[in-house]
Amino acid sequence: MKLILKTIGFSFLIAIFLFMVIAVFYVDPKSSLLLNLKHIQSNSFYVFYGISLALINFAFFKYLNNYVVWNRYQKYRLIIGFLSSVVITMASFVILRLLHRVAIEGADYEYFLKTENIKTYLLAFLCMAVISALFHLFYFYQQLQKSKIQEQKVIAGTASAKFDALKNQLERDLQGVMTKVVDWRHHFHENPELSNREFKTQESIVNALLEMGLEPNTDYGITGVTAFIRGQNPGPLIALRADIDGLPVTEKLNLPFSSKVKTTYQGNEVGVMHACGHDAHIAVLLGAASFLSRNTDKLNGDILLIFQPAEEGAPEGEEGGAELMLKEGIFDAEKPDAIFGMHVSNAKHGQIWTKPGPFMASAEAYRITIEGKQTHGSRPWNGVDPIVVAADVVSSMQTIVSRRLNLLESQAVVTVGIMKAGTRNNIIPSSAFLEGTIRTFEDAYADQIRDEIKLISESIAAAHHAKAKVEFKVYGGYPVTVNDEKLVSMLSSSLSEASNGDYYEAKVPRTGAEDFSFFAQQVPGLFFYLGVNAPSVEESPTNHSPYFYVDDNSLTNGVKAFVNLVEDYSRQYNSN
């Protein structure tokens, strides 16, 4: 109905055009318009002609385009359609003129034949030829657009089939993939190594990649490993990252594969444990790599695998982590179009979550050395007690966040993690030592906190007749981890699918820090969390605890997430 009304409207415009053209022929420009009203009234019937002829052409073209099969005469369709429409139109025009002159105006049939002007029919022929050509051009334009849309649908359908084939293949291979993931996880958990000392870990990763037929590269990050998986179809370069270092934590879990490793850290003998779950990160990425390397025929684009050391921070005086890998040129030869990373957490089994924009805090360590005056514990008035000064500094520093920062605009954390002083109960030492961390989501807040720590430390020390030396970024520092908002919007459904719908986007950022942030400063990044509690467990010890536990079955969703992100991002990339 809408199409008919549009046709009538279009026809009316054509009729007005015809009327104006006819008026030029029949109205004497030297005479008054009123003197020619008879001619104008007579020729106003052309409005009727225009609407009628247009509707006839509409019916003809609808039949021509919808019911005539042009398999044999496709090349001649334009000529046949054009000539047919002109013939039908002229025949209809003669009939309409006859009805107008004889039936309406009452003219005699013989008089009608004698008085008909050839110019009228010539003009009608020319007008209808133009109109017919316009109809045909419009039709061919529509067909061209339909053809393009159909072609795009075919391309999209083909691409979709490829992507679906990759996902379907993962479902078929998942059991075998996860058997390897669990074995790898247990191996790395049992053999943890500290930052920049992950030599055996590096060797194990290299051997696993070689078994996949890949070519591992150990040129970046001291103990880092990279490798490319080359897809057989065009697409983007996607980086997948996992961190590989352990922590100076003595494990207290009684597992068959619990860590028994001991080492020296900052002059003390300590245990070593994957208390942050980096063993799970390595295993999940190896699992995704194993699957993708066997299905390069279904892979659109290339994958850069990054096994990054020293995420927990390089030893003092050394460089390491993501920052060092970038400094050494990991992205120089081939820069990824996007990078994805994952972290396990003591949360609901298999749950996945992330947040667009600022997701994790910046982090830096500070150190305060307080110099007092040593004396006997029985005669404190003879010295300057640095322990009292340190205690006063720690107490006053709690007001930085609670009283000095506008927490309505952003958040921050100032923590003292180390406090050392003295060697014997009856000796007031000459110095005390504090070390802690600063977490913020705004550079301005970090600057203000540094100023406040320095002011508090030096002022309180001076009030006690002591001295304070304040150092910042003693182990380097991490910027805010910022998730690319377009990536999160584009790929939230991918993460939801990987978690079987147990996915959400956090409202506030986390105060934990990640040096994934350095990678995300160079290319669009998406970092997400995976809950690894056992299915029946709601609360469990957090990361960095000697009791931190990873349920192996939860890692399935991590492998799915990486594969989903790869294929869905590739799909979006190729469609743009």
ROKE-298348 format. One record per residue (C-alpha): residue number from 1; residue in three letters; x, y, z. Coordinates in steps of 0.001 Angstrom, whole numbers, plus 500000, padded with zeros to 6 digits. Each point is the difference from the previous one (the first is absolute). Example, Ala and Ser with C-alpha at 12.3 -4.5 7.8 and 13.67 -1.06 7.14 Angstrom:
! ROKE-298348
> pos:code:east:north:up
> 1:ALA:512300:495500:507800
> 2:SER:501370:503440:499340
//
This chain:
! ROKE-298348
> pos:code:east:north:up
> 1:MET:500000:500000:500000
> 2:LYS:502837:502380:500901
> 3:LEU:501639:499267:496660
> 4:ILE:496747:500795:498110
> 5:LEU:499627:503302:501864
> 6:LYS:503608:500886:499243
> 7:THR:499334:499184:496326
> 8:ILE:496896:502217:499946
> 9:GLY:501982:502832:501560
> 10:PHE:502795:499528:497504
> 11:SER:497443:499857:497206
> 12:PHE:498404:503206:501144
> 13:LEU:503370:501759:499764
> 14:ILE:500444:498616:496488
> 15:ALA:496539:501223:499068
> 16:ILE:500751:503498:501260
> 17:PHE:503163:499954:497933
> 18:LEU:498024:498952:496909
> 19:PHE:497418:502677:500629
> 20:MET:502713:502686:500203
> 21:VAL:501620:498773:496787
> 22:ILE:496669:499948:498161
> 23:ALA:499190:503473:501289
> 24:VAL:503163:501310:498324
> 25:PHE:498701:498688:496662
> 26:TYR:496398:501205:500347
> 27:VAL:500113:503222:502033
> 28:ASP:500676:503118:497952
> 29:PRO:502581:502028:501901
> 30:LYS:498672:503249:498444
> 31:SER:496474:499492:501278
> 32:SER:498625:500027:503514
> 33:LEU:500022:496739:501913
> 34:LEU:496244:500395:500570
> 35:LEU:499404:499959:496237
> 36:ASN:501529:496531:499867
> 37:LEU:498110:498452:502922
> 38:LYS:498097:497811:497560
> 39:HIS:503216:498513:498723
> 40:ILE:501339:499617:503526
> 41:GLN:496799:498285:501142
> 42:SER:500108:497695:497009
> 43:ASN:503617:499114:500436
> 44:SER:499638:499490:503761
> 45:PHE:498800:496555:498987
> 46:TYR:503682:499237:499581
> 47:VAL:500107:499694:503765
> 48:PHE:497540:497177:499621
> 49:TYR:502085:498562:497176
> 50:GLY:503169:500130:502056
> 51:ILE:498546:498189:503019
> 52:SER:498275:497373:497860
> 53:LEU:503028:499321:497825
> 54:ALA:502311:499840:502968
> 55:LEU:497771:497418:501727
> 56:ILE:499896:497979:496771
> 57:ASN:503794:500114:499853
> 58:PHE:500191:499047:503673
> 59:ALA:497889:496905:499334
> 60:PHE:502068:499173:496904
> 61:PHE:503345:500318:501789
> 62:LYS:498783:498000:502972
> 63:TYR:499038:497194:497623
> 64:LEU:503241:500364:498054
> 65:ASN:502261:499895:503028
> 66:ASN:498198:497434:502148
> 67:TYR:498455:497476:497634
> 68:VAL:502092:499922:496802
> 69:VAL:503030:497681:500002
> 70:TRP:502878:501539:498049
> 71:ASN:502400:497068:499919
> 72:ARG:500328:499973:496199
> 73:TYR:499500:503707:499251
> 74:GLN:501799:501690:502921
> 75:LYS:502192:502017:497618
> 76:TYR:496931:501349:498160
> 77:ARG:497899:500723:503065
> 78:LEU:500513:503760:499844
> 79:ILE:499099:500268:496304
> 80:ILE:496986:497688:500241
> 81:GLY:498705:501644:503172
> 82:PHE:500530:503521:498629
> 83:LEU:498265:499384:496652
> 84:SER:497155:498079:501636
> 85:SER:499344:502752:502539
> 86:VAL:499981:502674:497251
> 87:VAL:497611:497986:497801
> 88:ILE:497657:499234:502938
> 89:THR:500136:503623:501110
> 90:MET:499246:501425:496536
> 91:ALA:497124:497566:499479
> 92:SER:498636:500947:503417
> 93:PHE:500454:503672:499153
> 94:VAL:497964:499660:496763
> 95:ILE:497202:498274:501935
> 96:LEU:500036:502678:502712
> 97:ARG:499939:502799:497354
> 98:LEU:497078:498301:498286
> 99:LEU:498076:499726:503301
> 100:HIS:500825:503606:500830
> 101:ARG:498971:501544:496663
> 102:VAL:497107:497747:498984
> 103:ALA:498496:498675:503256
> 104:ILE:500593:503058:502244
> 105:GLU:500066:503011:497665
> 106:GLY:497461:498443:497563
> 107:ALA:502019:500482:496828
> 108:ASP:499137:498005:496899
> 109:TYR:502305:497054:499288
> 110:GLU:500829:501249:496459
> 111:TYR:500563:503527:501351
> 112:PHE:502306:498530:502647
> 113:LEU:502128:498324:497330
> 114:LYS:500195:503172:497901
> 115:THR:500883:502388:502833
> 116:GLU:502546:497918:501866
> 117:ASN:503410:501699:499922
> 118:ILE:503027:497837:499261
> 119:LYS:502025:502210:502364
> 120:THR:497871:498770:502901
> 121:TYR:500947:496382:499329
> 122:LEU:503594:500849:499252
> 123:LEU:500271:501852:503286
> 124:ALA:498325:497117:501833
> 125:PHE:502378:497543:498341
> 126:LEU:503044:502000:501056
> 127:CYS:498729:500443:503549
> 128:MET:499167:496336:500420
> 129:ALA:503333:498957:498494
> 130:VAL:501754:502079:502640
> 131:ILE:497739:498642:502749
> 132:SER:500509:496425:498817
> 133:ALA:503778:500493:499994
> 134:LEU:499805:501360:503546
> 135:PHE:497952:496981:501099
> 136:HIS:502588:497657:498492
> 137:LEU:502958:501876:501485
> 138:PHE:498337:499893:503405
> 139:TYR:499404:496268:499603
> 140:PHE:503605:499294:499019
> 141:TYR:501226:502155:502907
> 142:GLN:497849:497929:502381
> 143:GLN:501312:496780:498504
> 144:LEU:503573:501219:500347
> 145:GLN:499436:500822:503675
> 146:LYS:498317:496636:500575
> 147:SER:502921:498293:498293
> 148:LYS:502510:501802:502245
> 149:ILE:497998:499149:503116
> 150:GLN:499742:496385:498919
> 151:GLU:503722:499892:499299
> 152:GLN:500715:501429:503464
> 153:LYS:497658:497437:501537
> 154:VAL:501803:497212:498184
> 155:ILE:503380:501324:501154
> 156:ALA:498733:500458:503550
> 157:GLY:498398:496588:499936
> 158:THR:503208:498426:498773
> 159:ALA:502018:501790:502680
> 160:SER:497439:499102:502629
> 161:ALA:500166:496380:498956
> 162:LYS:503764:500089:500416
> 163:PHE:499736:501544:503434
> 164:ASP:497301:497614:501060
> 165:ALA:502118:497152:498738
> 166:LEU:502826:501152:502284
> 167:LYS:497714:500160:503038
> 168:ASN:498427:496682:499183
> 169:GLN:503433:498474:499607
> 170:LEU:500988:501266:503454
> 171:GLU:496945:498320:501512
> 172:ARG:501062:496726:498372
> 173:ASP:503633:500364:501098
> 174:LEU:499389:501544:503408
> 175:GLN:500455:496863:502086
> 176:GLY:503385:499236:498447
> 177:VAL:501087:503650:500268
> 178:MET:499053:500198:503681
> 179:THR:501883:496782:500841
> 180:LYS:503161:501747:498786
> 181:VAL:499082:503257:501774
> 182:VAL:499665:498216:503355
> 183:ASP:503307:498158:499522
> 184:TRP:501771:503238:499127
> 185:ARG:498424:501809:502941
> 186:HIS:501095:497372:502496
> 187:HIS:503540:499998:498598
> 188:PHE:500391:503770:500229
> 189:HIS:498380:500121:503433
> 190:GLU:502450:497446:501328
> 191:ASN:502990:501827:498533
> 192:PRO:499537:503752:500566
> 193:GLU:502745:502585:499540
> 194:LEU:500331:503643:501057
> 195:SER:500043:503019:497686
> 196:ASN:502819:500116:497435
> 197:ARG:501110:496554:501198
> 198:GLU:497418:497924:498060
> 199:PHE:502652:498034:498070
> 200:LYS:498478:496517:500394
> 201:THR:496539:501435:499410
> 202:GLN:501252:501555:496774
> 203:GLU:501511:496679:498920
> 204:SER:496741:498139:500654
> 205:ILE:497985:502550:497997
> 206:VAL:502478:499821:497101
> 207:ASN:499769:496197:499918
> 208:ALA:496205:500100:500016
> 209:LEU:499934:502469:497092
> 210:LEU:502493:497934:498026
> 211:GLU:497741:496957:500380
> 212:MET:497214:502088:498428
> 213:GLY:502212:500666:496971
> 214:LEU:500517:503656:500913
> 215:GLU:503230:502016:500063
> 216:PRO:500505:501456:503497
> 217:ASN:502053:503173:500445
> 218:THR:501844:500783:503254
> 219:ASP:501378:503427:499035
> 220:TYR:497699:502097:502174
> 221:GLY:499799:500567:503754
> 222:ILE:502994:497922:501217
> 223:THR:497889:496867:500575
> 224:GLY:497049:500798:497743
> 225:VAL:498709:497859:497137
> 226:THR:498098:501057:496880
> 227:ALA:498719:498108:496975
> 228:PHE:497796:500623:496975
> 229:ILE:497098:497879:498804
> 230:ARG:499393:500837:496341
> 231:GLY:496417:499619:498818
> 232:GLN:499256:498886:496466
> 233:ASN:497399:502716:499481
> 234:PRO:500410:503809:499991
> 235:GLY:499298:501878:503202
> 236:PRO:501538:501948:502875
> 237:LEU:503006:499321:502192
> 238:ILE:498732:499191:503504
> 239:ALA:502275:499763:503041
> 240:LEU:499156:497621:502865
> 241:ARG:501976:500512:503215
> 242:ALA:500682:497933:503116
> 243:ASP:502366:500833:502889
> 244:ILE:502280:497237:501290
> 245:ASP:501711:500958:503305
> 246:GLY:499307:498736:503504
> 247:LEU:500106:501694:503414
> 248:PRO:502198:499699:503125
> 249:VAL:497235:498177:501885
> 250:THR:500295:496662:501770
> 251:GLU:497109:497825:498842
> 252:LYS:497731:498546:502672
> 253:LEU:497706:497990:497732
> 254:ASN:500410:496267:500237
> 255:LEU:499700:499068:496325
> 256:PRO:501769:497214:498108
> 257:PHE:501632:502722:497910
> 258:SER:500584:502608:502746
> 259:SER:503185:502023:499728
> 260:LYS:502964:498938:502112
> 261:VAL:502318:502558:498406
> 262:LYS:502194:502135:502261
> 263:THR:502122:502982:499062
> 264:THR:501589:503156:501365
> 265:TYR:498041:503247:499734
> 266:GLN:501348:503311:501343
> 267:GLY:502514:498092:502098
> 268:ASN:497454:497641:501522
> 269:GLU:499265:496349:499229
> 270:VAL:496411:499731:498801
> 271:GLY:497698:497580:498273
> 272:VAL:498845:500677:496445
> 273:MET:496389:499558:498910
> 274:HIS:497726:500880:497124
> 275:ALA:497837:501768:502559
> 276:CYS:498600:502398:497386
> 277:GLY:498934:497347:497496
> 278:HIS:502549:500667:497284
> 279:ASP:500377:496232:499572
> 280:ALA:496354:499987:498884
> 281:HIS:500663:502895:497619
> 282:ILE:502858:498120:498315
> 283:ALA:497967:496796:499687
> 284:VAL:496911:501720:498577
> 285:LEU:502024:501865:497379
> 286:LEU:501854:496825:499026
> 287:GLY:496631:498251:499701
> 288:ALA:498642:502718:497701
> 289:ALA:503249:499947:498004
> 290:SER:499871:496221:499639
> 291:PHE:496466:500165:498602
> 292:LEU:500569:502990:497699
> 293:SER:503262:498623:498601
> 294:ARG:498120:496856:498864
> 295:ASN:497236:502002:498357
> 296:THR:501812:502652:498005
> 297:ASP:497753:499207:497023
> 298:LYS:497117:501468:502007
> 299:LEU:502042:502852:501502
> 300:ASN:499502:503474:498537
> 301:GLY:503178:502000:500564
> 302:ASP:503002:499283:502214
> 303:ILE:500573:499495:503715
> 304:LEU:502938:501333:502032
> 305:LEU:500469:497948:503170
> 306:ILE:501687:501910:502850
> 307:PHE:501236:498145:503076
> 308:GLN:501147:502910:502135
> 309:PRO:502315:499754:503022
> 310:ALA:500302:502225:503063
> 311:GLU:496414:501211:500225
> 312:GLU:500405:500129:503793
> 313:GLY:502877:502417:499539
> 314:ALA:503636:499548:499082
> 315:PRO:502578:499763:502805
> 316:GLU:501308:503342:501168
> 317:GLY:502574:501397:497610
> 318:GLU:498691:497919:497050
> 319:GLU:497571:500630:497179
> 320:GLY:497312:497523:499073
> 321:GLY:496424:499228:499128
> 322:ALA:497876:501480:497250
> 323:GLU:501858:503316:500109
> 324:LEU:503316:498314:499183
> 325:MET:498476:497858:497228
> 326:LEU:498659:503155:498359
> 327:LYS:503318:501783:500494
> 328:GLU:501751:497121:498240
> 329:GLY:497637:500334:497023
> 330:ILE:497434:497224:500320
> 331:PHE:497515:502048:497911
> 332:ASP:502511:501642:497657
> 333:ALA:499925:497509:497121
> 334:GLU:496288:499153:500197
> 335:LYS:497675:502087:502134
> 336:PRO:496821:498208:501121
> 337:ASP:496587:501422:499204
> 338:ALA:498791:498990:503475
> 339:ILE:501241:498181:503090
> 340:PHE:498082:497818:502477
> 341:GLY:501008:498858:503475
> 342:MET:498464:498003:502849
> 343:HIS:500398:499727:503771
> 344:VAL:498570:497349:502289
> 345:SER:498370:501002:503288
> 346:ASN:498418:498490:503122
> 347:ALA:496479:500454:498665
> 348:LYS:497071:497919:498786
> 349:HIS:500936:496956:497938
> 350:GLY:500340:500902:496297
> 351:GLN:498631:503519:500377
> 352:ILE:501512:502665:497737
> 353:TRP:499935:503749:500488
> 354:THR:501694:503129:498772
> 355:LYS:499416:503751:499829
> 356:PRO:500290:502520:497150
> 357:GLY:502413:502868:500593
> 358:PRO:502170:500052:503169
> 359:PHE:499888:496447:501371
> 360:MET:503012:499637:502292
> 361:ALA:502031:502524:501956
> 362:SER:503427:501389:499379
> 363:ALA:502571:498723:502475
> 364:GLU:503347:501121:501322
> 365:ALA:502075:499212:503053
> 366:TYR:501369:502619:502370
> 367:ARG:502735:499703:502626
> 368:ILE:500585:502109:503099
> 369:THR:503256:499806:501920
> 370:ILE:499973:501728:503386
> 371:GLU:503336:500882:501586
> 372:GLY:499958:500423:503772
> 373:LYS:502740:499594:502620
> 374:GLN:500842:496653:501533
> 375:THR:500001:499615:503759
> 376:HIS:499433:497459:502755
> 377:GLY:496382:498980:500476
> 378:SER:500171:501016:503659
> 379:ARG:501011:503606:499158
> 380:PRO:497859:501178:497051
> 381:TRP:500634:503668:500867
> 382:ASN:503543:499599:498828
> 383:GLY:498949:499182:496432
> 384:VAL:497294:500501:497374
> 385:ASP:497654:497028:499656
> 386:PRO:499308:499333:496248
> 387:ILE:497357:497411:500897
> 388:VAL:497834:502621:501690
> 389:VAL:500488:502271:496992
> 390:ALA:499058:497192:497626
> 391:ALA:496885:499176:501999
> 392:ASP:498968:503659:499949
> 393:VAL:500588:500157:496239
> 394:VAL:497908:496871:499362
> 395:SER:497125:501371:502096
> 396:SER:500050:503408:498319
> 397:MET:500153:498482:496505
> 398:GLN:496548:498514:500554
> 399:THR:498559:503521:499718
> 400:ILE:501250:500434:496435
> 401:VAL:497160:498017:498478
> 402:SER:497399:500558:502714
> 403:ARG:500518:503769:500420
> 404:ARG:502062:501428:497121
> 405:LEU:498480:498473:496837
> 406:ASN:496586:500639:498461
> 407:LEU:498709:496420:499873
> 408:LEU:496823:501109:498217
> 409:GLU:502043:500425:496823
> 410:SER:502293:496992:500156
> 411:GLN:501519:497385:502302
> 412:ALA:503454:499374:501416
> 413:VAL:501832:497700:502401
> 414:VAL:503149:500649:502053
> 415:THR:501339:496904:501772
> 416:VAL:503063:499295:502156
> 417:GLY:501120:496459:499288
> 418:ILE:503421:499854:501675
> 419:MET:501197:501507:503300
> 420:LYS:503446:499026:501232
> 421:ALA:502151:501250:502853
> 422:GLY:502286:498721:502713
> 423:THR:501879:496841:500813
> 424:ARG:499599:499590:503795
> 425:ASN:497329:500765:502572
> 426:ASN:502154:502332:502094
> 427:ILE:501558:502023:497195
> 428:ILE:498387:503031:498392
> 429:PRO:501214:499758:496394
> 430:SER:501479:502756:497928
> 431:SER:497527:499609:497124
> 432:ALA:496611:498656:498966
> 433:PHE:498773:498911:496619
> 434:LEU:496527:500238:498428
> 435:GLU:498842:498776:496629
> 436:GLY:496521:500059:498472
> 437:THR:497872:500445:496894
> 438:ILE:497947:502789:498429
> 439:ARG:496949:499146:497895
> 440:THR:498072:502618:498005
> 441:PHE:497896:500418:496877
> 442:GLU:501031:503609:499341
> 443:ASP:503492:501400:499400
> 444:ALA:499074:503128:501969
> 445:TYR:499133:497887:503047
> 446:ALA:503321:498157:499781
> 447:ASP:501854:503330:499898
> 448:GLN:498082:501282:503025
> 449:ILE:500629:496799:501985
> 450:ARG:503741:500186:499344
> 451:ASP:500076:503602:501210
> 452:GLU:498023:499087:503123
> 453:ILE:502214:496992:500882
> 454:LYS:503133:502119:499632
> 455:LEU:498557:502861:502057
> 456:ILE:498724:497741:502807
> 457:SER:503195:497942:500211
> 458:GLU:502416:502904:500002
> 459:SER:497917:502203:502304
> 460:ILE:499363:497312:502622
> 461:ALA:503646:498936:499909
> 462:ALA:501102:503590:500498
> 463:ALA:497591:500387:502921
> 464:HIS:501721:497010:501652
> 465:HIS:503488:501319:499180
> 466:ALA:500421:497229:497419
> 467:LYS:500414:499971:496219
> 468:ALA:497893:498269:497325
> 469:LYS:501045:499008:496500
> 470:VAL:497070:499253:497668
> 471:GLU:500336:498105:496700
> 472:PHE:497284:499283:497433
> 473:LYS:499683:497412:497220
> 474:VAL:502752:497952:501622
> 475:TYR:499050:496977:497862
> 476:GLY:498696:501984:497067
> 477:GLY:496237:500278:499777
> 478:TYR:496921:499072:497980
> 479:PRO:497568:502417:498349
> 480:VAL:496225:499617:500213
> 481:THR:498704:496986:498074
> 482:VAL:497496:501454:497567
> 483:ASN:497715:497758:497952
> 484:ASP:499126:501300:496550
> 485:GLU:496294:500851:500220
> 486:LYS:499298:499040:496371
> 487:LEU:501586:496582:500535
> 488:VAL:497928:499349:503118
> 489:SER:496808:501053:498208
> 490:MET:500888:497904:496965
> 491:LEU:501062:496861:501864
> 492:SER:497895:499854:503173
> 493:SER:497787:497384:498312
> 494:SER:503125:497905:499289
> 495:LEU:500896:499937:503693
> 496:SER:496398:499330:500969
> 497:GLU:499885:497033:497633
> 498:ALA:503278:498648:501404
> 499:SER:498619:500152:503553
> 500:ASN:496641:498465:499046
> 501:GLY:498309:503310:500774
> 502:ASP:501687:500551:503378
> 503:TYR:501558:503307:498978
> 504:TYR:499736:503537:501287
> 505:GLU:501647:503408:499690
> 506:ALA:501252:501480:503244
> 507:LYS:498775:503443:501075
> 508:VAL:503206:501031:501775
> 509:PRO:503636:499225:499193
> 510:ARG:502226:497647:502016
> 511:THR:502852:501295:502122
> 512:GLY:502227:497146:498876
> 513:ALA:502565:500879:497337
> 514:GLU:501259:498311:496849
> 515:ASP:502896:500737:497696
> 516:PHE:497730:498900:497147
> 517:SER:499326:503740:500170
> 518:PHE:503228:500687:498081
> 519:PHE:498810:497872:497069
> 520:ALA:496564:501656:500112
> 521:GLN:501686:503406:499672
> 522:GLN:501449:498945:496639
> 523:VAL:497029:498171:498413
> 524:PRO:496290:499635:500870
> 525:GLY:499776:497541:502886
> 526:LEU:497396:497957:501850
> 527:PHE:500825:498429:503347
> 528:PHE:497521:497756:501805
> 529:TYR:499699:497914:503153
> 530:LEU:499063:496334:500356
> 531:GLY:498598:498552:503235
> 532:VAL:501790:496776:501001
> 533:ASN:498308:498941:503229
> 534:ALA:498741:496444:500210
> 535:PRO:496325:499758:498914
> 536:SER:498653:499714:503552
> 537:VAL:502276:502667:501505
> 538:GLU:498867:503612:500332
> 539:GLU:502896:501462:502008
> 540:SER:503637:498937:499979
> 541:PRO:503467:501470:500682
> 542:THR:500931:502777:497609
> 543:ASN:502908:500313:497581
> 544:HIS:503446:500216:501685
> 545:SER:498787:497800:502843
> 546:PRO:501928:496780:500800
> 547:TYR:496573:498320:499823
> 548:PHE:498996:501381:496578
> 549:TYR:498302:497186:498079
> 550:VAL:499130:499568:496304
> 551:ASP:497322:497520:498937
> 552:ASP:501261:498375:496796
> 553:ASN:496557:499666:498411
> 554:SER:499405:503763:500160
> 555:LEU:502858:500536:497527
> 556:THR:497810:498631:497196
> 557:ASN:498264:503375:499827
> 558:GLY:503379:501717:499715
> 559:VAL:500920:497998:496892
> 560:LYS:496546:500652:498525
> 561:ALA:500363:503711:500724
> 562:PHE:503314:500313:498149
> 563:VAL:498713:498077:496960
> 564:ASN:496715:501954:499954
> 565:LEU:501837:503320:500210
> 566:VAL:502291:498987:497144
> 567:GLU:497274:498915:497609
> 568:ASP:497430:502668:500864
> 569:TYR:502504:502838:499806
> 570:SER:501201:498630:496658
> 571:ARG:496416:499897:498783
> 572:GLN:499451:503659:500922
> 573:TYR:503367:501016:498580
> 574:ASN:499355:498355:496626
> 575:SER:496484:501410:499728
> 576:ASN:501196:503610:500483
//
